[in-house]
Amino acid sequence: MNFDFSEEQQMVRDSIARFVQDDYDWDTRRAIVASDAGMKPENWQTFAELGWLSIPFAEEEGGFGGNIVDTSVIMEELGKGLVVEPYLPTVVLFGGLVARAGNEAQRAAVLPKLIEGGVLGAFAFVERQSRFEITDCKTSASAARDGYALNGEKVVVFNGEHADHLVVLARTSGGQFDRDGLSLFLVPADTAGVSKLAYQMMDAGRVANITFDNVALGADALLGEAGKAMDVVDAVIREATIAIAAEAVGIMGVLNAKTLEYTKTREQFGVNIGSFQALQHRMVDTMMAYEQAKSLLYKVLCEYQESPESADATVHALKVLIDRNSKLIYGEAIQLHGGMGITDELDIGHFAKRLMMINATFGDGTYHRTKFVEKAYAA
Amino acid sequence: MDIAFSQEDLSFRDEVRAFFTENFTEALQQKMRGKEFKTAVVEWQKKLHAKGWIAPNWPAEYGGTGWTATQKYIFETERSLAGIPAAVPFGLSMVGPVIYQFGTPEQKAQFLPRILASDDWWCQGYSEPGSGSDLASLKTKAELDGDHYVINGAKIWTTYAQYADWIFVLVRTSNEGKRQEGITFILADMKTEGIKVNPIISIDNHHSLNEVEFNNVRVPAANVIGEVGKGWSVAKALLAHERTSIAGVADVKRNLRLIKEAAAKEINGGKSLLEDAGFQQRLADIEIELMALEFTDLRTLATMAAGGFPGPESSLLKIKGTELQQATQELRMELAAYYQGVLSTDMDPEVLGHDFGSEARRQFMYGRAATIYGGSNEVQKNIIAKFVLGLE
């Protein structure tokens, strides 16, 4: 048994931590978020140069051949700095789908550029009616001359504003809720008939609603097997769920540390508020909530490395616990910071909003609890 | 034991309902949500004033309604259920009662009619940068110079100071004796030279809070309410007013109604959330706690109706009430799934694809303040521990 990180993993962790410390202090981040683009292209180049964009991809694609633990290490550290550059949408979602489902030509066309920082991507899978059920899909790709005609709309597409390439989930057969009949398409964002409405989210993420109006796609736009997209999508979303859980663990640790520090210096009634036993017990609770979340993340990482599918129930459990424990932790962080905690100026609320967005991504606690019950207690 | 309202109470309820339906128009609500917030609020409060219903908690001799405790309860409940915001409290619920209780005849004549008519917009200068729930640690000082006090210092978390004509301020006029002594309650015209309002953007990305700076602000000594150095007693009397009807049971009820309406329309995998066992159980947890809180609230009401005074038990109403408000705000926000994260509130719902996520999150985020202001819930628990349970 060994819960240590490898030397390479420790090096990546240190290098991201150093980046956050040197190039991503709070004022810098605030300026990046407020800029027109809402991200800093130079940072993305830095990520490429330091090799972070290559880590999950196979060596034959020019990648590092990393595994889920590597991705988690990266996401946890990016989380600590509330880094807004689109690692999850581009590398984990978009890159993950192309790497898994793409043929050789598609992989060669996309992945080397992605790894060198030349391409941003997004996965368009949420629809206005779908909530967390990815298979609830109305966007259609019907057979047309030499390929497909894509019609429909995707909403809240992460990194949708900046993505050069999209992977779009569309129905090639079956009814609105069917798991079968869904297919993936690789669509350059500037294809005729693709239009975007960009907007900003509470966590500073730049997203877009993307409309497809009779978009003509060649047969080579199909990514993976027609009608069988969900196996790949499930695999990538599973990995992305673990990734944002790791990010959440990073944020929860930061919030606890900041809150603890504050209670040791904040004076009320002539003493530090950290001396009140009632508050001490609550900070013990948030510390335990953090450790428990971290433990369940580690369990998921161990199971996933055995076989990704076998980790399914535990991934649902993890998302439930992240939801519950992050609410406790950001709630207490805001409450114990008092009036300052509810200002936009202080960073606490921004960490809270990223946790809230993580909870609302790929299914919230209520959704995953139901899924856990189905998986774990199936007759 | 029974909770039936009398026939008179029921017809009173119908009259209140009819008035709200007729006067709290859609056009007015639109205005209240937008840039014309202040104008719309004043317009609505003037309607209530014209009807004679603006100050249910004031004694009839000062312009109150003379209602029974039950009638006040009915009025508040109907207001909340109709989604009508409470009157801005700083004038009507805070400084007004202080003035009729402690003010001189001249002060009453000068301020009370304009408060009732919403001609003056008031704000509250209590908290200071650093003072938090420990109000008595305040440092803003006022020194007598002829017939004026000269105020220097800063107040913070001042809601709506950007709209205010007047501010009531707790200032330190002496450093002798206990910290609570030497505090004075004084009124300042916001137009006075040396008062500066700095906006604070809150976690919901809106501007309702401010910091108010005082730099050599000269305020007539005649604006002191009660005795110089006795401001702490005045402030405490004010807080007693603030804590009535603080449970917000009707607000929570209204939120639950909105949640159920929305949950019926949110479909996950072909099934509405209202039919989802996981969601139902969360809803039930809140509803059960609310059923109990409503009766805790009614028990307090019965005490008051019998001529009693709500004691430290009202802290219980604040704690449980704010917890339930936050729970319903959270549940409503989560109904919006991904859309709870949308920052811009001015996007056309038709284009965006959803109509309440952003607003629900804004309420959830600002709602975090409810367990902090007016004496944080931790302080409320200290009050219960000390004065109800006798723990020192």
Interface residues (C-beta under 8 A of the other chain):
Chain A: V126 R128 Q129 R131 F132 E133 T135 D136 E153 V155 V156 Q176 F177 L197 Y199 Q200 M201 M202 D203 G205 N209 R266 E267 Q268 F269 F276 A278 L279 K327 G331 I334 Q335 G338 G339 G341 I342 T343 D344 E345 G349 A352 K353 M356 M357 N359 A360 T361 D364 T366 Y367 R369 T370 V373
Chain B: S127 G130 G132 S133 D134 S137 I156 W157 I200 I201 S202 I203 N205 L209 E266 I267 N268 G269 G270 D276 A277 G278 F279 R282 E330 E334 A337 Y338 Y339 Q340 G341 V342 L343 S344 M347 V351 L352 G353 H354 R361 M365 Y366 R368 A369 T371 I372 Y373 S376 N377 E378 K381
